[in-house]
Amino acid sequence: MKKIFADKKKLIIAVIIFELLLLIFNALRFNRSETYSFTQDDFLLKHYNYETREYDSEIGFYADHSTFEGAYIVTKPVKLKKGIYSVAVTYDTNSDGNWHTCYTTMEATYDISKNNSAHLVYSDHIAMPGTKNVVTYDSWVRYGTDFEVRMGPETDSTGDNIYVIAQDASITYLRGRTMVHETTKLFLLFLALDVLLFLIWIKKEETKSFLQEKALAVSVLLFTVLFASYPLLGSTLYFGDDIYYHLRRIAYTAEAIRYGQFPVHILPGWDNGYGYAAGVGYGDLLLYPSAIMVILGFTVQTAYKFYVFLTNTLAALTAYFAFGKISGDKKVGLASSVLFTLVGFRLHSVYSGATVGEFGAFTFLPLVILGLWGIYTKKDKKSYWYLAFGVTLTLSCHVLSAFILALVIPVFCLILIEKTLQKDILIPLLKGLAAIILLNLHFVVPLLDYMLFQNMKGNTVTTMLWGRARDFVTFFSYFQAEFLDTGGFLGLGIPCIAIFAIALAFIITGKFVDGSWVYFRVFVLSIIFVLLSTNSMFYYVLMQDAPVIYKLLANMQFPWHFLDVSCGMMVFWFAITMGDVVNKFRKETAGFIAMALICFACVIQADTLLGDVVKEANPITMYDEVGVSDPFSAEFSISGSNTDITLVETDMVIREDVGATAEMTGKKGTTVYAQVDNPTGEPVVTEAPLWAYRHYVAKAGGKKLKVSMAASKKLAVEIPAGYSGEIKIFFREPFLWRLSELISLATVIFALRMRNLRKRK
């Protein structure tokens, strides 16, 4: 036995082979075919009997509340094994399409608890609108038992005056998707166990040494990430202002990748399949891992939770790295990481606002601060790379945050003009600017293409900035949400007062001996950023006296977006002052006590906000993308487009009755296949169920067809005279877009190579 464990190489090979066999056997375990079909003879009318306090059921396929209070329709119970199933229901109803009044879902027959608290199946309440007669959705069965498909009005008064006639239903086991999903889960489990075994067995001494050296860092970072993420542990999500918009982005980014579009520029499922150019106007770098999870069979809800956990982790690590370098002390970097990750406005953005792009971009703000600090202090000649990658990653998550940086960074350089013009500062700044341009060509080129040559809707929130700001006093205490739909608001919190007071004391007493006047100007700028987030009359004065500047600032939509920068600057002042206390003034005890008190105050306020999210915010579920498939008007859609048309015109349309026909035969993502017949002697125009974004191509028999934008803003395709056959319509990136992507990729490779060469030296 000792010999077996002594030969680690053979044992590793044996473990890998064993795991591969288990993965194969596990996949085969889910290799089955199941389809269950139900007709009207298989439906039951179900309602609650208040006398017996049990549910009664009888044969029936029609439900309203006139005969039995709270009546609805279910299929006869069917035993389902663990796996992912597609449910299809055909029906007739007078419902207006709100799932709160009429819906279908899959339920465990014997789980009669409120909200099915055993969670035997993950299945959304899918609306049954009168505008349709068929709905299809996916359900994740987690435990094999009896299930039924529920159809009909809500059981309470909201379901009154609604009728449903169930015509047929089916449950189809999704074999391939289930096998991929279950194999992925087991693979990830094995991967985690293998890494753990590798660290405690193969690299035992190195792991022991690392943990002894980094015990405090590992503990604090783990606490920070887990504390910031604990609202994710529930079976639901908690409603945030923008959550449905970003759930759509995850679901349809997955759909685009599934059908071969990469990078994703047009989200195919948006507007009932018409598409939306979010990938052109809205950075989605950090969404790709979540989208891949959806492709691997995970629910949209799980993918969203992973995004939040990922950004919490990246925020903690990025802040630890950046502020550790700025302070010159890793313990100060740890405390800074706690502040940056748990600062009120960040957690508000994560949970109350659900502003996915904004808190994703916030993750990389420490790199921007580190880059500027390194350049202006001349402590690192390569700091411009931190600045470049910080701005690039920000833009790759949220254009609006990059826009604010484009306002803030030049102002910062201007107030330090005498330093900015120094050769050893100006040159790194220019290098950083060049790197930013090259790194972001992949995003900027498509963006400019659409902004200049496509009639885009753009930002529609451009008036009354002061009315959408917040009162200054609200930045320091916690304020509960007015309607309790979300968690409340917390801005800078109590720590901000202490940190800014300490920084000001340092400046007044001359503790910054290497440039008090410089630090004073940066401090004033930090205060200005805070004030720009408030509802002061400053914006009103700008609107009256400087309308051009006001119109420029109006692109940020809400003034409190400046709080991102304010939070970053607050942590910067914390790192720089505490770093001096610990390193320069050698007062470690006093410094650590001050840091502990400030971090404790931050954690307490963060707990108030997170606790309110869990207790008061509306819980929602989103397992399948069906719940976000309805038309949704958003920025960066085509100006003048009417989303109502997407519900009516779901096939090819020829406006004029000239004897020509066009019918869609298939659709994969943004690619449409259609059978057309034009027996006339003139070209005929047909409109596809796609918005007419630039760079769509149509082909028939290998030849390009003329495409244009119809008056309806749909994509119009010209069918040649006398042509009969299939046409293919698809989105294709132009050469200039691909070239810009290659340049950005080459710049990343160059930067990494330079870093490796620098490490070797």
N, C-alpha and C positions, 0 to 999 in steps of 0.2 A: 504493500500500500504506500509506503514511504517513497519507493522508487517511482511510482506513478506520479505522485505529487511533486517529486524532485525534478522530473523532466517537464518543465513548464511549457515548453514549446509544443510538445505532443498533447499536453492537457488542453492548451488553448485551442488547438486544431480539433480535438475531440468535442470540446464545448461548442465550438462553432458548428460542427457537423450535427450535433444533437439539436441545437437551436434551429438549424435549417430544416431538419426533419420535422420538428414540432411546428414550424411555420407552414410546411407543406400539409401536414396532417390537419392543422387547424383550418387551412384554406379549404381542404377537401370536406371538412365537417360542414361547411356552409354551401357545398356544391349540390344544390337541389333545385327542383322546379316546383313552383306552387302557384296556382291561380284559382281563385274562388269567385264565382259569379252569382249574383243574386237578382232575382226578378221580383215583381210585385207580390208574388205568392210567398216569398221568403222574408217579407218585411213585417215588423211588429209595431203596433202603436203603443207607446209606453207613456205612463204618467204616474205621478206620486199619489198614493192613496193615504189621505190624512187620517182616516179612521184606523187602518191597519198599520200605518206608518211603514209601509213597504211600497215598492214599485209594482204596479199592475201592468200587464201587457196582453194584447190581443192581436189577431191578424189584422193588418191594415197598412195602407201605403199613403193615406191622406192624413195630414195633421194640421189642426188649428186649435185655438183655445175655446171654441164655442161649445164643444161637446165635453171635453175634459180639460180642466185647468192645467196648464203647463205641459200639454201633450207634445210629443215629438216622435220621430220614426227611428227605428234601429233595425239592423239586419239580424238574422238569427245568429247566435254566437258561433264562432269558429275558432278552433284551437290553432294558434300560430306559434311557431318557434322563433327564437331570437333571430333578428335580422332587420333589413330595411325593406319596406313594402310601399308600393305605389297604390293609392286608393283613387278610384274614379267613380263619380256619382252623376247620374243623369236625372234631371228633375224639372219641375215647373213650379214657379212661385211668383208672388207679387212683392217680394222683399226688395228693399231699396239697395241692398248690397252691403249693409253694415254688419260685420260679424257679431256685434253686440246684440243684434236682433234676430238673426237667422244664420245658422252655420252648420258645418259638418266637421266631424273629427272622429278619430278612432279611440275607443275607450276599453279598458279592461272590465269585463262583465261583472266580476265580483268585487271590484274596488269601488264601493259606493261612498267612500269618504269624500269630504268636500275638496274640490280641485284635484281629485285622484292623487292623493298625497303619497301613495306607494310608488308613484313614478314608474309604473311598469311599461309605459310606452311614452315616447316623446312625439306628440302629435298636436299641431296647432289647431285653433278654431278657425276654419277656413270659411269665409263668407260665401253665401249662396245668393248671388245677386239675380234679380229678375232679368237683367240684360244678357244673361247667359243661360244655357240649359245643361252645361257640363262643367264640372270642376275636377281637377286632378291635383293630388298633393301626396307628399311622402310622409311616412311615419316610421319611427325607429322603435321596434319592439325590443325591449331590454330583458324580458323574462318570458319564457314560454307558458302561456295560459290561454284562457278563452277571451276573445275580443269581439267587439261589435262596432259597426260603423254607425255613428249617430248623425241624424239628418233632421233639420226642421227648425222651428222658431225657438227662441230662448224661452226657458220655462217661466220666467217672471213676466211682469206686465209689459216689458219692452217687446215681448213676442206676440202681444195681442194684435188682432186684425191682420195677421200674417198667415197665409196658408202655404203648405208645401205638398206637392204630389211627387213622391219618389217613383221613378220609372225603372231604373236598374242601378246596380252598383257592382264594383269588382275590386278585388284585392289581389295584387300581383307581386310576388316576391322578386326583388331586384337582386338576382344572384351575383352578377359581376360586381356591382357596387358593394354588396355586403362582404364578398370575399376580399376585396381590396381594403375595405374599412377595417374588418376584423384582423386581417394580416398586418395592416399598418399599426394598429394598437398593440398587437403582440410584439411586433418588431421594435417599437419604441420602448416597450417594457424590457425586452431583452437588451436593447442598447443601453438603457439606464443601469441595468444590473451588470452588464459587461464593463461599463466605465467604472462602476463602483468596485467590482472585483479587481480590475486592472490597477486601480489606485491603492487598494488595501492589500493586494497580494503581490502583483508584479512590481509596483512602485511604492512599496510599503514605506521605506525609509524616506524617500522624497516627499511622500504625502504627509508623513509624520512631521518632518521638518517644516514643510509649508504651513501646516495647521498650527504648529507651535509658534511660527513666526507671524502668521496672518490670522490668528484666532480672533482677535478683536475686530479686524476688518471683515472677516467672513460673518461673524455674529451680527455686527451692526448692519451690514448690507442685506443679510437675510431678513432681519427684523424689518428693515425699511421697506423692502419689496413685498414681503408677506403682509405687513400692516396696510400698505397702500392697496393691496389686492384682495383683502378679505371680503369685500362685497361681491366678489366673483364666485364665492363658494356656494351660493344658493342655487336652487334649481331654475331660477328665472334671471332675467336681466332687470335692471331698474331703469325706468324711463328717464332719458335725457333729451334736451330740446332737439338735437339734430340726429338722434339715434337711428331713426328709420331711413334717413338719407344715406347714412354710412353703412347700414346693413345691406341696402341695395347695392352699394359700391362693391362690397365684399362678394355678394352673391353673383353679381354680373361680371365682375372681374374673373371669377372662377369660370363662368360660362364662356367668356372670351378666350381664356387660356385653353379650356377644354377643346375648343374648336380651332386652335392653332394660331390665335392672334397674340403676338408678343413682340415688343411691349404692347400693352393694351391701350388703345387710343379710343375706341368706340365701345361702350358697354352695350351688348346686344339685347339684353332683356328689357331695358328701360323703355318706358312709354309703350307698354304692351308689344315690345319687340321692335319698335321703330329705331331704337338706339339713342345713345347720349354720349357726347364727346368729352366725358369727364377726364379721361386719360390725357387729353390735350391741354385742358385748362385747370387741372387739379392734380397735384402730385400724388402718386399712389405707391411709392416705393415700399413702405412698411406694410401695405395691404397684401402684397404677393404671398407671404407665408400663410396668411389666413385664407386667401383664395385657394391655395394649394390644399389646405386642410379640407375645404369644402369639396374639392375634386376627389380627395381620398375618402369621402363618405361621411365626414364629420358634419354636424349641423351648423347652420349659419350662426346660431347663438354661441356655440362652442368656439367657432372661428373668431367671433367678435371678442369673446372673453380672452382668447389667446392674444389678440392684438393689444388689449389693455395690459395684460401681464407682461408682454414683450416690451412695451413702452415704459412701464414701471421699472423693469429691470434695466433697460438701456439708460433711463434717466439717472438711476442710482449710480451705475457704473461710469457713465460719462461725467457726471458731476464729481465723483470721487477722483477720477483721473485728472480732470481739468483744474479743479480747485485745489487739489493736492499739489499740483505743480505751481499754481499761483501763490499759495501760502508757503510753500517750501516745507510743509509738514503733512505727513499722511494722516495723522489723527485729526488735524484740522480739515483735511480733505474729506474724511469720514463724516465729521459733523456737518460739513457743507453739503454732503450728499443727502443726509437726513433732511436738512432744511429745503434743499432744492426739490427733492422728490415729494415731500409732504407739505410744501407750502400751499396755503389755502387756495389760491387761484388755480394752481395746477390741478388739484383734486376736484375743484369745482368744474374745470374744463373736462376732466375725465368722466365724472359721474353726473353732475347736474346739467352741464351743457352738452355732453357727449360730442364735443367738437373734435372729432377724431384727427383731422388734419392739423389743427392747432396744437393739441397736446403731443402729437407726434413730432411736429416741428420743434416744440419747446424742448424736447429731449436733447437736441443738438446745440442749443444756445450756449452751453458752457464751452464748446469748442470755438465758437465765434469770440467769446470773451477771452479765452486763452490765447487765441491768435492775435488779437489786438494788444493784449497785455504783453505778450512775448515780443511783438514788433516794437512797441513803444518803450519797453524797458531794455530792449536790445539784449535780452538774456538768451534768445534762441534765434539764430539766423534763419531757421527753417519754419518759424512760426506762421509764415504766410500760408503754409499747407493746412494748418489747423483752421485758419480763417476761411480758406477756400473750401475745405471739406465741410465745415460747419454751415456755411451759406448754402452750399450745394445740397446737403442733406435736408436743410430747412426747406429749400425750394422743392425738393423731391417729395415733400410731405404736404406743403401748404403754401400756395402762392401768396396769400395775404400776409403771412408771417415774413416771407422773403421781401415783400413790398415794404413792410415796416422796417426791416433791416436796411433796405435801400434808402430809407429816410434817416434812420438813426446813425448808421456808420459814417456817412459824409458829414453830418453835424458834429459827431465826435471828432473826426479829423480836423474839422474847421476850428473848433474851440481850442485845439492844441496845435494851431497852425505853425507856430515857431518850431515845434518838434516834427510836425508832419513834413515840413520842407527840408529837414535834414536828410542828407543823402542816404545814410544807413537806415533810415526809417522809410523814406519815400520809395526807395527801390524795392524793399520787401512788400510795401503796399501795392505797388504797381505789379509786382510778380503775383501777388495774391489776386489782384483784379484779373490778370491774364488767365490765371488758373481757374478762377470762377467762371470766366467766359467759356473756356475750353471744356470744363467739366459739365457745364450746363447747356451746351449746344444741343444735346439730345432732347432737351425739354423746351428750350427757347425757340428753336427753329420751327417745330410744329405749332407752338403757341403763336408766334408772329405770323405764320402762314394763315392761321384761322382768324386772328385778330385783324389782319390787313385785308384779306381777300374773302372772308366768309362773314356774312352779316350776323354777328353773334349778339345775343341778348346782353351778356355781360352783367355787371353789378347793377342791380335795380334799387339798392338801398343807398341813396345819395343825398337825402335831405335831413335836416334837423339833427345834426350830430349831437348837439347838446342834450336833446331829449332822449337819446339812447345811451347816454353816459350814466355814471353813478355818482351819488353824493359822496364827498370825500370821507365823511365819517363812517361810511359802510365798509371802508377798506380794512378796518382793524378788528371788527367784531363779526360774529357769525349772525347771518340773517336768514330766517326760515323762508322758504318759497311761499309766495302769496297764496297759490292754489294747491300746494302740496302735491303737484304732479311730479316734481323732481325733488332732489335735495336742495338745500338753500345755497346762499352765496357767501363765500369767504374770500377776501382779496389777499392782502399782504399779511394780515394778522398782527398780533401783539409783538412777535419777534422783530418786525420791521421798525417799530419805535425804538426798541433797545439798540438794534444794529445801527440805525442812522444816527442815534445819539452818540454811540461809541465812536463812529466814524467822524462825526463833527468835532467831538472832543479831541480826537487825534489831530485833526487839522488845526484847530484853534491853539492847541498846546505845542504844535510843531513837532509832533511825533514822527511825521513823515519827513524826515530830515533831507531826503533826496529829492524833494519836489513838492512842498506843501501847496504852492500856488497851483501846480498842475492838478493835484488831488482835489483842491477846492473847486476848480472848474468842473471836474468830472462829477464831484458830489452835487453841485448845483444842477448839472445836466440830469443826474439821477432823480432829483426832486422834480424837475420839469417833466420827466417822463411820467411820474406819478400823477402830477397835476393834469397832464394831457388826457388822463383816463377819467377825469371828473366831468361833471356837468356844469362847468364854468361858462361864463359868457364869452370866453375866448373864441369859441367856434362861431358864435353869433356875430361877433365883431369881424371875424374873417369873412363870413358870408356877405356882410355888408360892405366891407372896405377892401377885401382882397379875394374876390370870387374865384380867381384862377387857382390860388393856393388852396382855398376851401374845397374846390372841386377835386383837386388832387388828393387831399386828405380824406375826402368822402369815400374814396375807394376802400378804406379800411372798415367801412360799415359801422362798427361800434367802437367808440373811443377806448373802451376798456381793454381792447386788444393790446394797448401799450403796457398793460400789466404784465404781459409776458416778459418784456424787456425790464420792467421795474423789478420783478421777482429775481431775474438773473442778476441785476445790479445789486440788489439787496444781499444776495448770497456772495457776490464778489466782495462787497465791503466787509462782510463777515469773515471771509477767508483771508483777506489782506490784513485786517486789524488783528485777528486772532493769531495769524501767522507771525506777526511782529511781536505780539505779547509772548508767545511761546519761544520763538527763536531769537529775536533781537533783544528783547528785554529780559529774557530768561525767567519769566514769571509763569512757569508751567502750571502750578497749582491754581493760581488766580485765573489763568486762561481756560483751564479745563473746567473749572467751576462755572465760569461765565458761559462757556459753550454748552455745558450740560443744562443750565437753566434755560437758555434760549431754545435749545432743541426740545426740552421738556415742554415749554410753552407751545411750541409748534405742534408737537405730537398731541397735546391735549385739545388744541383747536381742531386739528385734523380729525381726531376721534369724534368731536361734536358733529362735524360735517358728515363723516362717513356713517355715524350712527343714525343721523337723520335720513340719509339716503336709504338705509336698510329699513328703517321704521316707517317712513312717510312717503317715499317715492313710489309711484305706481309700478308694480311688477308686471313685466311683459314677457312673452316667449316669442321666439322666432327660430323655429327649427328648419323650416323649408322656405325657399324664396317666394312661394306663391303669395305669401302675405304682404309682399312689397312689390307686386307686379303691376299694380294699378298705375295709370298715367301720373306723372309727377313733374310739374314744371320747375325747372331749376336754372341757375346761372350757367352760362356757356351752352345753352341750347340755341337753336336758330331763331332769330328775331321774327316775330309774327306767326310762329307755329302755334296751332291750336291743338292741344292734347286730346280734346274731345273726339277728334277725327280718328284717333288710334283705336277707339272702341268700336267704331262703325266700319272702317275700311281696313279689314284684316287680310285682304287678298289683293291681287293685282287689280287695278282699276283702269278702264278706258272711258274717258269722259264723254266722247262723242260716239253715237251709235252709227258706225260706218260698216258694220259687218265683221270687224276684226274681234278676236277674243284673246284673252290672256288669263291664265290660271296658275297659281303657285302650286308647285308639286313637292316642294321641300324647302326647309330652312335650317341652316346650321350656323348659329351665332349671327353674324352680320352678312352671311352668304345666303342668297335667295336663288332658288331654282324655279323656273316657270316654263310652262308650255304655252307658246304663243302661235297664233294663226292669223296672218294678214293677207287675205286673198285679193285685196284691192291693189290698184296700181299706184297708190301713194303711200308714203311712210305714215305710220300711225304711232302716236305716243301713248305709252302705258305707264302708270304710276305704281311703283313698288311700295310695300308697307315698310318704308325706311325714310328717315329724315335725310334730306339732301346735303349731307356733309361733303366737303371736298374729298376728292381722291377715291370715290367709288368708281368701279369699272364694270362694264357690261360686255359680255361676249356671246356670240352666237356662231357656232361652227368654226371656232378659232379666230373669228374676226371681231374687232372692237365695234361696239355700237355707240351711238351718240347718247350721252347722258347730260342731264341739266336739272335745274330746280324748277319744279312746277309752281303754279300760283299757290297751291296748298302747302308749299315748302317741302313736299315729298320729292323723292328721287324719281325723275322722269326718264324713261328709256325709249328711244326711237326704234320701232320695229320696221325694218326695210320692207319695201313693197314686194309682195309675193312670197315673203318668208314664212315658213311653217316649221316649227321645231322647238327645241329647248334653248333657253337662254340662261346664262349664269351671271348673277350680279354679286360683286364682292368688293370689300374694301382692301386697297393695296397701298402700302406706304410708298411715297415717291422717293426717287433716288436721293434727293437732298436730305430727307429725313434719315435715311439709312446712313448716309455719309456722316451726318452730325452725330449719330449714335456711335459710329466707329471712332470718331475723333475723341469723344468723351471717354470711351472705353480705353483708348490708347493713352489718354492722359492719366487715367487711374492706374494703369499698368506702369507707366513711367514713374508716377509718384511712389508706388510701392517698391519699385526697383531702386529708386534713389534712397528710400528709407532703409532697405536691406544693405545697400552699399555703405550707408552712413553707420549702421550698426556694426558692420565688420571692421570699419576703421576705428 
